[in-house]
Amino acid sequence: MKNDWIGWLATAVFMTSYVSKSPAMLRRIQALASCLWLTYGIMIHSVPMIVANALVAAVALYSSFNAAKSSRPV
């Protein structure tokens, strides 16, 4: 129960992504939240949570940089 604070923090960070105006920033905030959920998964020894959030964080970061690249003026 003492590790629950990281889960609540991850939830709060994820919620803030919905106020982002930039798709790239939204994905980066969601990647940060996934990293926090990944940390929580490690703390509670939950392999499905670890794997799922590692994948989500990787895809969110990858797509955030692709979105930022494609929105740059040429």
N, CA, C and O atoms as CSV, one atom per row, in Angstrom:
chain,resi,resn,atom,element,x,y,z
A,1,MET,N,N,0.805,-1.207,0.000
A,1,MET,CA,C,0.000,0.000,0.000
A,1,MET,C,C,0.848,1.270,0.000
A,1,MET,O,O,0.389,2.316,-0.460
A,2,LYS,N,N,2.074,1.193,0.508
A,2,LYS,CA,C,2.900,2.397,0.557
A,2,LYS,C,C,3.367,2.841,-0.821
A,2,LYS,O,O,3.812,3.978,-0.980
A,3,ASN,N,N,3.273,1.955,-1.838
A,3,ASN,CA,C,3.680,2.303,-3.189
A,3,ASN,C,C,2.557,2.911,-4.016
A,3,ASN,O,O,2.777,3.300,-5.163
A,4,ASP,N,N,1.362,2.998,-3.452
A,4,ASP,CA,C,0.215,3.494,-4.202
A,4,ASP,C,C,0.394,4.917,-4.705
A,4,ASP,O,O,-0.220,5.291,-5.703
A,5,TRP,N,N,1.206,5.708,-4.051
A,5,TRP,CA,C,1.373,7.106,-4.452
A,5,TRP,C,C,1.874,7.202,-5.889
A,5,TRP,O,O,1.497,8.133,-6.601
A,6,ILE,N,N,2.707,6.274,-6.331
A,6,ILE,CA,C,3.232,6.347,-7.705
A,6,ILE,C,C,2.123,6.066,-8.721
A,6,ILE,O,O,2.122,6.637,-9.811
A,7,GLY,N,N,1.192,5.197,-8.370
A,7,GLY,CA,C,0.042,4.952,-9.231
A,7,GLY,C,C,-0.862,6.169,-9.341
A,7,GLY,O,O,-1.366,6.483,-10.420
A,8,TRP,N,N,-1.065,6.848,-8.225
A,8,TRP,CA,C,-1.869,8.071,-8.246
A,8,TRP,C,C,-1.167,9.169,-9.036
A,8,TRP,O,O,-1.816,9.923,-9.760
A,9,LEU,N,N,0.142,9.263,-8.904
A,9,LEU,CA,C,0.906,10.252,-9.669
A,9,LEU,C,C,0.815,9.946,-11.166
A,9,LEU,O,O,0.634,10.855,-11.976
A,10,ALA,N,N,0.937,8.681,-11.529
A,10,ALA,CA,C,0.821,8.281,-12.933
A,10,ALA,C,C,-0.553,8.664,-13.489
A,10,ALA,O,O,-0.656,9.141,-14.619
A,11,THR,N,N,-1.592,8.456,-12.707
A,11,THR,CA,C,-2.940,8.827,-13.123
A,11,THR,C,C,-3.044,10.332,-13.342
A,11,THR,O,O,-3.610,10.781,-14.339
A,12,ALA,N,N,-2.503,11.102,-12.418
A,12,ALA,CA,C,-2.555,12.573,-12.540
A,12,ALA,C,C,-1.792,13.053,-13.772
A,12,ALA,O,O,-2.269,13.927,-14.494
A,13,VAL,N,N,-0.618,12.491,-14.013
A,13,VAL,CA,C,0.172,12.884,-15.187
A,13,VAL,C,C,-0.587,12.532,-16.463
A,13,VAL,O,O,-0.662,13.339,-17.389
A,14,PHE,N,N,-1.147,11.329,-16.510
A,14,PHE,CA,C,-1.914,10.919,-17.688
A,14,PHE,C,C,-3.087,11.864,-17.934
A,14,PHE,O,O,-3.355,12.235,-19.076
A,15,MET,N,N,-3.778,12.250,-16.881
A,15,MET,CA,C,-4.922,13.166,-17.025
A,15,MET,C,C,-4.499,14.509,-17.603
A,15,MET,O,O,-5.248,15.111,-18.372
A,16,THR,N,N,-3.309,14.988,-17.247
A,16,THR,CA,C,-2.859,16.288,-17.771
A,16,THR,C,C,-2.613,16.239,-19.272
A,16,THR,O,O,-2.623,17.279,-19.930
A,17,SER,N,N,-2.393,15.056,-19.825
A,17,SER,CA,C,-2.150,14.966,-21.269
A,17,SER,C,C,-3.355,15.431,-22.071
A,17,SER,O,O,-3.208,15.868,-23.212
A,18,TYR,N,N,-4.534,15.341,-21.493
A,18,TYR,CA,C,-5.738,15.719,-22.220
A,18,TYR,C,C,-5.905,17.224,-22.395
A,18,TYR,O,O,-6.759,17.654,-23.171
A,19,VAL,N,N,-5.129,18.022,-21.711
A,19,VAL,CA,C,-5.209,19.472,-21.905
A,19,VAL,C,C,-4.135,19.964,-22.865
A,19,VAL,O,O,-4.045,21.161,-23.135
A,20,SER,N,N,-3.329,19.059,-23.377
A,20,SER,CA,C,-2.267,19.426,-24.311
A,20,SER,C,C,-2.862,19.762,-25.674
A,20,SER,O,O,-3.738,19.055,-26.170
A,21,LYS,N,N,-2.384,20.832,-26.266
A,21,LYS,CA,C,-2.850,21.252,-27.587
A,21,LYS,C,C,-2.039,20.591,-28.697
A,21,LYS,O,O,-2.529,20.433,-29.816
A,22,SER,N,N,-0.816,20.209,-28.397
A,22,SER,CA,C,0.077,19.620,-29.384
A,22,SER,C,C,0.022,18.091,-29.316
A,22,SER,O,O,0.184,17.514,-28.240
A,23,PRO,N,N,-0.206,17.434,-30.456
A,23,PRO,CA,C,-0.219,15.964,-30.445
A,23,PRO,C,C,1.109,15.370,-29.949
A,23,PRO,O,O,1.112,14.363,-29.241
A,24,ALA,N,N,2.221,15.988,-30.315
A,24,ALA,CA,C,3.523,15.478,-29.874
A,24,ALA,C,C,3.661,15.602,-28.354
A,24,ALA,O,O,4.151,14.681,-27.700
A,25,MET,N,N,3.234,16.724,-27.796
A,25,MET,CA,C,3.328,16.907,-26.347
A,25,MET,C,C,2.380,15.953,-25.620
A,25,MET,O,O,2.724,15.424,-24.564
A,26,LEU,N,N,1.204,15.737,-26.175
A,26,LEU,CA,C,0.253,14.787,-25.584
A,26,LEU,C,C,0.904,13.410,-25.472
A,26,LEU,O,O,0.817,12.762,-24.429
A,27,ARG,N,N,1.551,12.970,-26.538
A,27,ARG,CA,C,2.190,11.651,-26.517
A,27,ARG,C,C,3.365,11.600,-25.543
A,27,ARG,O,O,3.586,10.576,-24.897
A,28,ARG,N,N,4.109,12.679,-25.434
A,28,ARG,CA,C,5.236,12.698,-24.490
A,28,ARG,C,C,4.755,12.638,-23.046
A,28,ARG,O,O,5.356,11.961,-22.212
A,29,ILE,N,N,3.680,13.343,-22.759
A,29,ILE,CA,C,3.113,13.287,-21.408
A,29,ILE,C,C,2.579,11.888,-21.128
A,29,ILE,O,O,2.756,11.363,-20.029
A,30,GLN,N,N,1.929,11.286,-22.117
A,30,GLN,CA,C,1.437,9.926,-21.941
A,30,GLN,C,C,2.590,8.935,-21.787
A,30,GLN,O,O,2.465,7.953,-21.055
A,31,ALA,N,N,3.709,9.183,-22.469
A,31,ALA,CA,C,4.887,8.327,-22.299
A,31,ALA,C,C,5.432,8.450,-20.881
A,31,ALA,O,O,5.826,7.453,-20.275
A,32,LEU,N,N,5.456,9.668,-20.351
A,32,LEU,CA,C,5.897,9.869,-18.967
A,32,LEU,C,C,4.987,9.120,-18.001
A,32,LEU,O,O,5.458,8.468,-17.070
A,33,ALA,N,N,3.681,9.220,-18.230
A,33,ALA,CA,C,2.733,8.501,-17.371
A,33,ALA,C,C,2.962,6.993,-17.469
A,33,ALA,O,O,2.903,6.288,-16.461
A,34,SER,N,N,3.221,6.504,-18.669
A,34,SER,CA,C,3.496,5.072,-18.835
A,34,SER,C,C,4.764,4.659,-18.108
A,34,SER,O,O,4.835,3.562,-17.553
A,35,CYS,N,N,5.763,5.529,-18.106
A,35,CYS,CA,C,6.995,5.232,-17.356
A,35,CYS,C,C,6.709,5.162,-15.860
A,35,CYS,O,O,7.270,4.326,-15.152
A,36,LEU,N,N,5.838,6.039,-15.387
A,36,LEU,CA,C,5.449,5.983,-13.973
A,36,LEU,C,C,4.674,4.700,-13.680
A,36,LEU,O,O,4.887,4.065,-12.648
A,37,TRP,N,N,3.769,4.318,-14.595
A,37,TRP,CA,C,3.031,3.065,-14.416
A,37,TRP,C,C,3.983,1.878,-14.484
A,37,TRP,O,O,3.801,0.891,-13.771
A,38,LEU,N,N,4.995,1.971,-15.340
A,38,LEU,CA,C,6.012,0.924,-15.427
A,38,LEU,C,C,6.742,0.784,-14.095
A,38,LEU,O,O,6.960,-0.325,-13.609
A,39,THR,N,N,7.113,1.906,-13.519
A,39,THR,CA,C,7.771,1.909,-12.209
A,39,THR,C,C,6.862,1.281,-11.151
A,39,THR,O,O,7.307,0.478,-10.331
A,40,TYR,N,N,5.604,1.653,-11.184
A,40,TYR,CA,C,4.641,1.071,-10.242
A,40,TYR,C,C,4.544,-0.440,-10.440
A,40,TYR,O,O,4.505,-1.196,-9.469
A,41,GLY,N,N,4.507,-0.876,-11.693
A,41,GLY,CA,C,4.459,-2.300,-11.993
A,41,GLY,C,C,5.665,-3.045,-11.454
A,41,GLY,O,O,5.542,-4.166,-10.960
A,42,ILE,N,N,6.832,-2.420,-11.550
A,42,ILE,CA,C,8.049,-3.022,-10.998
A,42,ILE,C,C,7.942,-3.118,-9.479
A,42,ILE,O,O,8.319,-4.127,-8.882
A,43,MET,N,N,7.426,-2.062,-8.863
A,43,MET,CA,C,7.320,-2.037,-7.404
A,43,MET,C,C,6.370,-3.106,-6.874
A,43,MET,O,O,6.580,-3.648,-5.789
A,44,ILE,N,N,5.318,-3.409,-7.649
A,44,ILE,CA,C,4.353,-4.402,-7.173
A,44,ILE,C,C,4.565,-5.768,-7.836
A,44,ILE,O,O,3.789,-6.699,-7.621
A,45,HIS,N,N,5.617,-5.872,-8.639
A,45,HIS,CA,C,5.976,-7.138,-9.291
A,45,HIS,C,C,4.876,-7.657,-10.212
A,45,HIS,O,O,4.516,-8.833,-10.161
A,46,SER,N,N,4.347,-6.771,-11.055
A,46,SER,CA,C,3.288,-7.134,-11.990
A,46,SER,C,C,3.850,-7.151,-13.414
A,46,SER,O,O,3.987,-6.108,-14.053
A,47,VAL,N,N,4.166,-8.339,-13.892
A,47,VAL,CA,C,4.759,-8.474,-15.228
A,47,VAL,C,C,3.851,-7.913,-16.323
A,47,VAL,O,O,4.355,-7.207,-17.197
A,48,PRO,N,N,2.533,-8.186,-16.331
A,48,PRO,CA,C,1.691,-7.602,-17.383
A,48,PRO,C,C,1.723,-6.065,-17.388
A,48,PRO,O,O,1.729,-5.449,-18.454
A,49,MET,N,N,1.742,-5.461,-16.219
A,49,MET,CA,C,1.802,-3.997,-16.142
A,49,MET,C,C,3.145,-3.480,-16.649
A,49,MET,O,O,3.201,-2.447,-17.315
A,50,ILE,N,N,4.206,-4.183,-16.341
A,50,ILE,CA,C,5.541,-3.787,-16.786
A,50,ILE,C,C,5.634,-3.853,-18.309
A,50,ILE,O,O,6.057,-2.892,-18.953
A,51,VAL,N,N,5.240,-4.978,-18.876
A,51,VAL,CA,C,5.338,-5.169,-20.327
A,51,VAL,C,C,4.434,-4.195,-21.072
A,51,VAL,O,O,4.869,-3.554,-22.028
A,52,ALA,N,N,3.185,-4.080,-20.644
A,52,ALA,CA,C,2.230,-3.200,-21.325
A,52,ALA,C,C,2.706,-1.752,-21.320
A,52,ALA,O,O,2.643,-1.074,-22.346
A,53,ASN,N,N,3.177,-1.283,-20.188
A,53,ASN,CA,C,3.569,0.124,-20.109
A,53,ASN,C,C,4.919,0.397,-20.747
A,53,ASN,O,O,5.162,1.514,-21.203
A,54,ALA,N,N,5.794,-0.583,-20.793
A,54,ALA,CA,C,7.051,-0.417,-21.533
A,54,ALA,C,C,6.742,-0.254,-23.020
A,54,ALA,O,O,7.334,0.590,-23.693
A,55,LEU,N,N,5.814,-1.064,-23.530
A,55,LEU,CA,C,5.426,-0.953,-24.939
A,55,LEU,C,C,4.734,0.379,-25.226
A,55,LEU,O,O,5.043,1.042,-26.216
A,56,VAL,N,N,3.811,0.763,-24.369
A,56,VAL,CA,C,3.085,2.030,-24.568
A,56,VAL,C,C,4.048,3.214,-24.518
A,56,VAL,O,O,3.948,4.122,-25.343
A,57,ALA,N,N,4.967,3.219,-23.575
A,57,ALA,CA,C,5.938,4.322,-23.471
A,57,ALA,C,C,6.804,4.401,-24.726
A,57,ALA,O,O,7.042,5.489,-25.249
A,58,ALA,N,N,7.270,3.261,-25.205
A,58,ALA,CA,C,8.118,3.246,-26.398
A,58,ALA,C,C,7.365,3.762,-27.629
A,58,ALA,O,O,7.892,4.577,-28.387
A,59,VAL,N,N,6.147,3.289,-27.822
A,59,VAL,CA,C,5.357,3.722,-28.978
A,59,VAL,C,C,4.986,5.200,-28.864
A,59,VAL,O,O,5.030,5.930,-29.854
A,60,ALA,N,N,4.626,5.635,-27.673
A,60,ALA,CA,C,4.258,7.044,-27.475
A,60,ALA,C,C,5.451,7.958,-27.757
A,60,ALA,O,O,5.297,8.986,-28.416
A,61,LEU,N,N,6.621,7.599,-27.273
A,61,LEU,CA,C,7.812,8.420,-27.546
A,61,LEU,C,C,8.159,8.417,-29.027
A,61,LEU,O,O,8.427,9.469,-29.608
A,62,TYR,N,N,8.155,7.252,-29.631
A,62,TYR,CA,C,8.462,7.151,-31.061
A,62,TYR,C,C,7.498,8.001,-31.876
A,62,TYR,O,O,7.927,8.780,-32.728
A,63,SER,N,N,6.206,7.859,-31.624
A,63,SER,CA,C,5.218,8.608,-32.403
A,63,SER,C,C,5.256,10.101,-32.097
A,63,SER,O,O,4.922,10.912,-32.960
A,64,SER,N,N,5.656,10.481,-30.883
A,64,SER,CA,C,5.727,11.907,-30.565
A,64,SER,C,C,6.831,12.586,-31.368
A,64,SER,O,O,6.671,13.726,-31.806
A,65,PHE,N,N,7.940,11.896,-31.559
A,65,PHE,CA,C,9.026,12.495,-32.332
A,65,PHE,C,C,8.715,12.479,-33.826
A,65,PHE,O,O,9.129,13.387,-34.547
A,66,ASN,N,N,8.000,11.473,-34.300
A,66,ASN,CA,C,7.560,11.467,-35.697
A,66,ASN,C,C,6.545,12.567,-35.948
A,66,ASN,O,O,6.589,13.223,-36.988
A,67,ALA,N,N,5.628,12.778,-35.008
A,67,ALA,CA,C,4.622,13.837,-35.148
A,67,ALA,C,C,5.292,15.203,-35.154
A,67,ALA,O,O,4.914,16.086,-35.924
A,68,ALA,N,N,6.299,15.372,-34.285
A,68,ALA,CA,C,7.009,16.654,-34.222
A,68,ALA,C,C,7.785,16.892,-35.512
A,68,ALA,O,O,7.836,18.017,-36.010
A,69,LYS,N,N,8.384,15.844,-36.048
A,69,LYS,CA,C,9.148,15.967,-37.295
A,69,LYS,C,C,8.264,16.343,-38.462
A,69,LYS,O,O,8.627,17.192,-39.276
A,70,SER,N,N,7.102,15.713,-38.547
A,70,SER,CA,C,6.213,15.959,-39.694
A,70,SER,C,C,5.511,17.315,-39.608
A,70,SER,O,O,5.015,17.812,-40.619
A,71,SER,N,N,5.461,17.918,-38.426
A,71,SER,CA,C,4.784,19.214,-38.299
A,71,SER,C,C,5.741,20.393,-38.448
A,71,SER,O,O,5.305,21.544,-38.408
A,72,ARG,N,N,7.043,20.128,-38.618
A,72,ARG,CA,C,8.021,21.201,-38.810
A,72,ARG,C,C,7.891,21.787,-40.204
A,72,ARG,O,O,7.651,21.059,-41.168
A,73,PRO,N,N,8.049,23.096,-40.315
A,73,PRO,CA,C,8.026,23.706,-41.648
A,73,PRO,C,C,9.262,23.304,-42.449
A,73,PRO,O,O,10.344,23.125,-41.891
A,74,VAL,N,N,9.091,23.167,-43.741
A,74,VAL,CA,C,10.199,22.735,-44.603
A,74,VAL,C,C,11.000,23.903,-45.077
A,74,VAL,O,O,11.972,23.728,-45.812
